[in-house]
Every structure is written in C-alpha cells, then in structure tokens.
Amino acid sequence: MQTLHNRTCVFAGAAAGDGTAAVEALLKGGMNVAVMTHQAGRANVLAERLNARGYPGKCAVYEENGKGPAEKQTETYEAVEKQFGSVDVVISNTGSLGRANEPETVTSEELMENISHLICGAFDMAMTALPFFKRSRAPRVILMTSVEGRGGGNLESFTNSVAKGAVHSLMLNLAARFAKYDICVNGISKGAILRIEGVESGFADPYSMLPFIPMGRMGTPEDLAEAICFFASEESAYLTGQVLSVSGGMERN
C-alpha cells in the first residue's frame, strides 16, 4: 500500500509527455498536485479534466517553469501551501532541450546550457522547498535521471546524457545533506518511455533501443507513474540516495 493522501506535491514537467500519468496516479492516491509549468494552457486543460473525475486529490496549475528566481519560486510554494495546507513532495521531471547530438557537434556553451536547464531547475526546486519540508510529516524529493545519464553510452543525446548524469550526482549529494532533516531524496532512471503524444525527446529514435531492452517493449507513462508514487509515499521513509530504474531491464545493477 502506498500512502499518499492529505499531502501535496509540487511537480515540474507534468503538463505533457510522460508526467501526466503520474499526476493522475498521485491524485487517485489522494495527493494534491501543484503543476508548476510554463505551459499553462495545456496544464489547465489537464487539471480540469482530472479534477472532473472526482479523485480525492486535487490538481492546480502554477505558471512557473521550475527555474525562476528564488523569490518567485518561494511565492509559488507559499501559494501552494496556502491552497492545500502543506508542501510535502517535489518532483523535477523537466525534459531535455530536445537536441539529438554527438560530442563532435556540440559546443561547450551548448553543453552548459543543457546542464543548467536540467540541474539548476531541480536544485532550485529542492532548495526552495526546504523550509516548507521542515513542516511536513513526510518530505520527499524525486529527481529524474536516465539510463545513459547514469551509465553513459551513445543511444541518447550527448548533452542530455551528460546533464542527466549531473542530476544523478545532485540527487546523491542532496540525499546525504538532507538526511539530517528526515527528507528523502531519490531518483528515477528512465529508459525509453513513451509519451502521451509521442516519445521521449532525449532519444533521436527511442524505438532503436528495443534490442537493448530485455523486456522487449517500450516503457509506458503508467510504468513511470508507479515508480513516482512509490518514492512519494510515506512507506518510502527509510529510502534515500537511491535510484529506481524504470528501463525494462536495461540497468541491472
């Protein structure tokens, strides 16, 4: 059983793609979800549709991309806490810049842009949440990395793979430093996950990965949603600094 009810999640990267199924799963479990996004139009359509289904959790949209100034993010978190009563979980599922590339075609500026895009947003979300977490009964941080971000390789965009590796390192360091506050910080390593309207953009051709997936199929948004719910649950209270690989067996260590 995964206990999610009467807690609130701030979720970046949930307005489209593979994050939408996770929002619905959290709402079904009774967790409120504040979707922080720069795609407010799409997010509002999602929230209206899910709220109409009568789940015990409620969904609200905050027009923010997870990378704004600290003051602006604090205002957003304060608004979330005022609306729902708490901020308990932060999820950074920010996507890549969508560039399929190789080291030979990338400049150092482009590499740093992608690293900043992924790691600074995750870092800012977690640090802004820290004072709110100290008032939470079960605080959690969940960061998204990838198979290639953890192990390297040439199946994913080079810049995205390096940036996701940085996110993995951030997760490990925050886990060590936040443990004294009983804040659990964990990661999810994604393989080739289908999106609602297509496929994960970090891969030039995700279906080319099928020969490398022992389970012989692409992952679904629902597969990812179950992993997110587990790390967000109260039952994961003694897990921190861990990575759950949602990759169909591509990672087995």
C-alpha positions in Angstrom: 0.0 0.0 0.0 1.3 3.5 -0.9 0.1 6.2 1.5 -0.2 9.5 -0.4 -3.4 11.1 0.9 -3.5 14.5 2.6 -0.2 15.6 1.3 0.8 17.9 -1.6 3.3 17.6 -4.4 4.9 20.4 -6.5 5.5 18.8 -9.9 7.6 20.4 -12.7 7.5 18.6 -16.1 4.0 17.3 -15.7 1.9 19.3 -18.1 2.8 17.0 -21.1 4.6 13.9 -22.0 5.2 11.1 -19.5 4.4 13.1 -16.4 0.7 13.4 -17.0 0.0 9.8 -16.0 2.0 10.4 -12.7 -0.2 13.4 -11.9 -3.3 11.2 -12.3 -1.9 8.4 -10.2 -1.0 10.8 -7.4 -4.5 12.3 -7.4 -6.0 8.8 -7.3 -4.0 8.1 -4.2 -5.3 11.3 -2.5 -2.2 13.5 -3.0 -2.8 17.1 -4.2 -0.7 18.1 -7.1 0.5 21.6 -8.0 1.7 21.5 -11.6 4.5 24.1 -12.0 4.8 24.9 -15.7 5.4 27.4 -18.4 2.7 25.6 -20.5 -0.2 26.9 -18.5 -2.8 26.4 -21.3 -2.0 22.7 -21.6 -1.7 22.3 -17.9 -5.1 23.9 -17.2 -6.8 21.5 -19.7 -5.1 18.6 -17.9 -6.1 19.9 -14.4 -9.7 20.5 -15.5 -10.0 17.0 -17.0 -8.5 15.2 -14.0 -10.4 17.3 -11.3 -13.7 16.4 -13.2 -13.0 12.7 -12.4 -13.6 13.3 -8.7 -10.3 11.9 -7.4 -9.6 12.5 -3.7 -6.5 14.6 -4.6 -6.9 17.9 -6.4 -4.8 19.5 -9.1 -3.9 23.1 -9.5 -1.7 24.9 -12.0 1.0 27.5 -11.2 2.6 29.2 -14.2 6.3 28.7 -13.4 8.9 26.6 -15.1 10.9 25.4 -12.1 13.9 27.7 -13.0 12.7 31.1 -11.9 14.3 33.4 -9.3 14.3 32.1 -5.8 11.9 34.8 -4.7 9.4 33.9 -7.3 9.6 30.2 -6.5 9.1 31.0 -2.8 5.9 32.9 -3.7 4.7 29.9 -5.6 5.4 27.5 -2.8 3.7 29.8 -0.3 0.6 29.9 -2.6 0.6 26.1 -2.8 0.9 25.8 1.0 -1.9 28.3 1.4 -4.2 26.4 -1.0 -3.5 22.9 0.1 -2.0 23.2 3.6 1.4 21.8 3.0 4.3 21.2 0.6 5.5 17.6 1.0 6.9 16.4 -2.3 9.0 18.0 -5.0 9.3 16.3 -8.4 11.6 17.6 -11.1 10.7 15.9 -14.4 12.0 18.7 -16.6 12.6 17.5 -20.2 15.8 17.9 -22.2 16.2 20.7 -24.8 15.3 18.0 -27.4 18.6 18.1 -29.3 19.8 14.8 -30.8 23.6 15.3 -31.0 27.1 13.9 -30.7 30.2 15.3 -28.9 31.7 16.4 -32.3 28.7 18.7 -33.0 28.4 20.3 -29.5 30.0 23.4 -28.2 30.8 23.9 -24.6 28.2 26.6 -24.4 25.5 24.3 -25.6 26.6 21.6 -23.2 26.5 24.0 -20.2 23.1 25.3 -21.4 21.6 21.8 -21.2 23.2 21.1 -17.8 21.9 24.4 -16.5 18.4 23.7 -17.9 18.2 20.4 -16.0 20.3 20.7 -12.9 19.6 24.3 -11.9 15.8 23.8 -12.1 16.0 20.7 -9.9 18.3 22.3 -7.4 16.2 25.5 -7.1 13.1 23.4 -6.6 14.6 21.4 -3.8 16.2 24.3 -2.0 13.1 26.5 -2.2 11.1 23.6 -0.7 13.5 23.1 2.3 11.7 25.4 4.8 8.4 24.0 3.8 9.6 20.5 4.2 10.5 21.1 7.8 6.8 21.5 8.4 5.9 18.3 6.5 5.4 14.9 8.1 6.9 13.0 5.1 9.0 15.2 2.9 10.3 13.8 -0.4 12.4 15.0 -3.4 12.3 13.0 -6.6 14.7 13.8 -9.5 14.6 12.2 -12.9 17.8 10.9 -14.5 18.2 8.4 -17.3 19.8 5.1 -18.2 22.6 6.9 -20.2 22.9 9.6 -17.6 23.9 7.1 -15.0 26.0 4.7 -17.2 27.0 6.7 -20.2 26.5 5.4 -23.8 25.6 6.6 -27.2 21.9 5.9 -27.5 20.8 9.2 -26.1 21.6 12.8 -27.0 25.1 13.5 -25.7 24.2 16.8 -24.0 21.1 15.3 -22.3 23.1 12.3 -21.1 25.8 14.4 -19.5 23.2 16.7 -17.9 21.2 13.8 -16.5 24.4 12.5 -15.0 24.8 15.8 -13.2 21.2 15.4 -11.9 22.2 12.0 -10.6 25.1 13.5 -8.7 22.9 16.3 -7.3 20.5 13.7 -6.0 23.2 11.8 -4.2 24.6 14.9 -2.6 21.2 16.3 -1.5 20.3 12.9 -0.1 23.4 13.0 2.1 22.9 16.5 3.3 19.1 16.5 3.7 19.1 13.2 5.7 19.5 15.1 9.0 16.1 16.7 8.3 14.5 13.3 7.5 14.0 14.4 3.9 14.2 11.6 1.5 15.9 12.4 -1.8 15.7 9.8 -4.6 16.0 9.4 -8.3 14.2 7.6 -11.1 16.4 6.4 -14.1 14.2 6.4 -17.2 14.8 4.2 -20.2 12.8 4.7 -23.4 9.4 5.9 -22.0 6.6 6.5 -24.4 5.0 9.9 -24.1 1.2 10.6 -24.4 1.7 12.4 -27.7 4.9 10.7 -28.9 8.2 9.5 -27.4 10.7 10.9 -25.0 12.6 13.6 -26.8 16.0 12.8 -25.3 16.4 10.0 -27.8 16.7 10.6 -31.5 14.9 7.2 -32.2 13.7 5.6 -29.0 12.5 2.5 -30.8 16.1 1.8 -31.9 16.6 1.0 -28.2 14.3 -2.1 -28.3 17.2 -4.6 -29.0 18.8 -3.3 -25.8 15.7 -3.7 -23.6 15.5 -7.2 -22.1 11.7 -6.9 -21.6 11.3 -6.3 -25.3 9.0 -3.3 -25.1 8.9 0.4 -24.5 8.1 1.8 -21.1 4.7 3.5 -20.6 3.8 6.6 -18.7 2.0 4.3 -16.3 5.2 2.4 -15.5 6.9 5.7 -14.6 3.8 6.8 -12.6 4.0 3.7 -10.3 7.7 4.4 -9.5 6.9 8.1 -8.7 4.1 7.1 -6.4 6.4 4.7 -4.5 9.0 7.3 -3.8 6.4 9.9 -2.9 4.6 7.6 -0.5 5.0 7.6 3.3 6.2 4.0 3.1 9.5 5.1 1.5 10.6 6.8 4.7 13.9 4.8 5.1 15.0 5.2 1.5 17.2 8.0 0.4 20.0 8.4 -2.1 18.5 5.6 -4.2 17.7 5.2 -7.9 14.9 3.2 -9.2 15.5 2.1 -12.8 12.4 2.2 -15.0 14.0 0.8 -18.0 12.7 -2.7 -18.7 16.0 -4.3 -17.5 18.5 -2.1 -19.4 20.0 -1.4 -16.0 20.5 -4.4 -13.8 22.9 -3.1 -11.1 
